[in-house]
Amino acid sequence: MLAQTEDLSKSKAQLEELIRDLNKESRDLFEKTFDFVKEQFGTIFRKIFGGGKADLILQAAEGADQMEMGLEIMARPPGKELTSISLLSGGERSLTAIALVMALFKANPSPFCLLDEADAALDEKNVERYAGVVKEYSTETQFIVITHNKRTMAVCDALYGVTMEQQGVSKKVSVNLSGDQSLEMLKGKGGLPAAPAPATA
């Protein structure tokens, strides 16, 4: 009985040590990843907005575990005060969110990314910024973009959509786009699908 008790105590101590090691490794990895994403977020935000500042702040309650903290997204577009993302305009929120998504992809690249009408709240100038970011990062990740916007479609390599040539009759279409001709093709007759077009970049 004594030997069994000693074995159990030894096993318990080993498990507790393993848990401590895993917790330390998790926290170290979290801190490293958080710092990297935070830095990339600020860099990409400035690139998209042409200046300004963005930051990620951990919201820590007293005695809270680091792994259970909340996250506050702060942003200051050029000419504005630093504020929470919730107080920005719709277009500014969209671009800030895109900057954060791209920062996360920098930390942990993925084979593809789906963006569902992320440009819906953007004006023409900001659509160009958004499209430029998608095009830039498409060398690392394949983007599947659902959009109504011609300028977003223009930076894609291919379009897939649904059009209605006859009343009540839907038809699937696909268009390969290349270089400077893409926007002109979209402006031409029959070049735009009637429904949101999933586009790949």
LINWOVEN-V482542 format. One record per residue. RES is the residue in three letters. PHI is phi in whole degrees, 0 to 359 (* if undefined). OMEGA is omega in radians with two decimals (NA if undefined). Layout:
RES & PHI & OMEGA
RES & PHI & OMEGA
This chain:
MET & * & 3.14
LEU & 297 & 3.14
ALA & 296 & 3.13
GLN & 294 & 3.11
THR & 297 & 3.12
GLU & 295 & 3.11
ASP & 297 & 3.13
LEU & 296 & 3.13
SER & 296 & 3.13
LYS & 294 & 3.12
SER & 296 & 3.12
LYS & 298 & -3.14
ALA & 297 & 3.13
GLN & 294 & 3.12
LEU & 294 & 3.13
GLU & 296 & 3.10
GLU & 294 & 3.11
LEU & 297 & 3.12
ILE & 297 & 3.11
ARG & 298 & 3.13
ASP & 296 & 3.14
LEU & 294 & 3.11
ASN & 297 & 3.12
LYS & 295 & 3.14
GLU & 296 & 3.12
SER & 296 & -3.14
ARG & 293 & 3.12
ASP & 297 & 3.13
LEU & 294 & 3.11
PHE & 298 & -3.12
GLU & 298 & -3.14
LYS & 296 & -3.13
THR & 293 & -3.14
PHE & 299 & -3.14
ASP & 298 & 3.14
PHE & 293 & -3.14
VAL & 297 & 3.13
LYS & 300 & 3.13
GLU & 294 & -3.14
GLN & 295 & 3.12
PHE & 302 & 3.12
GLY & 297 & -3.12
THR & 294 & -3.11
ILE & 292 & 3.10
PHE & 301 & -3.14
ARG & 296 & 3.12
LYS & 293 & -3.12
ILE & 292 & -3.05
PHE & 270 & -3.10
GLY & 72 & -3.12
GLY & 139 & 3.14
GLY & 87 & -3.08
LYS & 208 & 3.07
ALA & 220 & -3.07
ASP & 211 & 3.03
LEU & 245 & -3.07
ILE & 236 & 3.07
LEU & 282 & 3.13
GLN & 264 & -3.04
ALA & 253 & 2.97
ALA & 282 & -3.10
GLU & 300 & 3.12
GLY & 80 & -3.10
ALA & 285 & 3.07
ASP & 287 & -3.11
GLN & 303 & -3.09
MET & 284 & -3.10
GLU & 243 & -3.11
MET & 285 & 3.02
GLY & 279 & -3.11
LEU & 230 & 3.09
GLU & 253 & 3.11
ILE & 261 & -3.12
MET & 251 & -3.12
ALA & 211 & 3.07
ARG & 223 & 3.02
PRO & 299 & -3.12
PRO & 308 & 3.10
GLY & 85 & -3.12
LYS & 236 & 3.11
GLU & 277 & 3.06
LEU & 294 & -3.07
THR & 210 & 3.09
SER & 291 & -3.13
ILE & 301 & -3.11
SER & 293 & -3.12
LEU & 261 & 3.12
LEU & 277 & 3.06
SER & 290 & -3.13
GLY & 301 & 3.14
GLY & 294 & 3.13
GLU & 294 & 3.09
ARG & 297 & -3.13
SER & 299 & -3.12
LEU & 292 & 3.10
THR & 295 & 3.11
ALA & 296 & 3.10
ILE & 298 & 3.11
ALA & 299 & 3.13
LEU & 291 & 3.10
VAL & 300 & -3.13
MET & 294 & 3.09
ALA & 295 & 3.09
LEU & 295 & 3.11
PHE & 292 & 3.06
LYS & 296 & -3.12
ALA & 284 & -3.08
ASN & 217 & -3.07
PRO & 302 & 3.12
SER & 235 & -3.14
PRO & 298 & 3.13
PHE & 209 & 3.14
CYS & 220 & 3.11
LEU & 257 & 3.10
LEU & 243 & -3.06
ASP & 261 & 3.13
GLU & 50 & 3.11
ALA & 293 & -3.13
ASP & 263 & -3.04
ALA & 299 & -3.07
ALA & 264 & -3.03
LEU & 264 & 3.01
ASP & 279 & -3.01
GLU & 301 & -3.12
LYS & 296 & -3.12
ASN & 286 & 3.03
VAL & 298 & 3.11
GLU & 297 & 3.10
ARG & 296 & 3.13
TYR & 300 & -3.13
ALA & 297 & 3.12
GLY & 296 & 3.12
VAL & 293 & 3.12
VAL & 300 & -3.14
LYS & 296 & -3.12
GLU & 298 & -3.06
TYR & 274 & 3.12
SER & 290 & 3.06
THR & 286 & -3.12
GLU & 252 & -3.07
THR & 221 & 3.05
GLN & 277 & -3.13
PHE & 256 & 2.98
ILE & 252 & -2.97
VAL & 245 & 3.03
ILE & 263 & -3.02
THR & 205 & 2.97
HIS & 256 & -2.93
ASN & 273 & -3.11
LYS & 296 & -3.09
ARG & 292 & 3.06
THR & 291 & 3.11
MET & 300 & -3.03
ALA & 294 & -3.13
VAL & 266 & -3.11
CYS & 274 & 3.12
ASP & 274 & -3.12
ALA & 207 & 3.08
LEU & 241 & 3.04
TYR & 228 & -3.10
GLY & 201 & -3.13
VAL & 231 & 3.10
THR & 236 & -3.12
MET & 229 & -3.13
GLU & 286 & 3.08
GLN & 237 & -3.12
GLN & 303 & 3.09
GLY & 82 & -3.12
VAL & 241 & -3.14
SER & 271 & 3.14
LYS & 219 & 3.09
LYS & 280 & 3.14
VAL & 228 & 3.03
SER & 219 & -3.12
VAL & 224 & 3.01
ASN & 270 & -3.11
LEU & 247 & 3.11
SER & 208 & 2.98
GLY & 55 & -3.04
ASP & 286 & -3.11
GLN & 282 & -2.99
SER & 299 & -3.10
LEU & 293 & 3.12
GLU & 295 & 3.10
MET & 297 & -3.12
LEU & 291 & 3.14
LYS & 282 & -3.10
GLY & 287 & -3.13
LYS & 292 & 3.08
GLY & 76 & -3.08
GLY & 277 & -3.08
LEU & 252 & 3.03
PRO & 293 & 3.14
ALA & 283 & -3.14
ALA & 255 & 3.10
PRO & 307 & -3.05
ALA & 259 & 2.96
PRO & 289 & -3.08
ALA & 244 & 3.12
THR & 250 & 3.12
ALA & 240 & NA
